[in-house]
């Protein structure tokens, strides 16, 4: 790991916030995908049956 000196706190917190945002975005995307899949299955079941 490179020596960050007096900027270590700032840089590491920026990495932490970035990782947290990535996790939140992935989870939100997975949730939206599941919701859309359920809606699609509902519409297709009405169409077919």
Secondary structure, 3 states (H helix, E strand, C coil): CCCCHHHHHHHHHHHHHHHHHHHHHHHHHHHHHHHHHHHHHHHHHHHHC
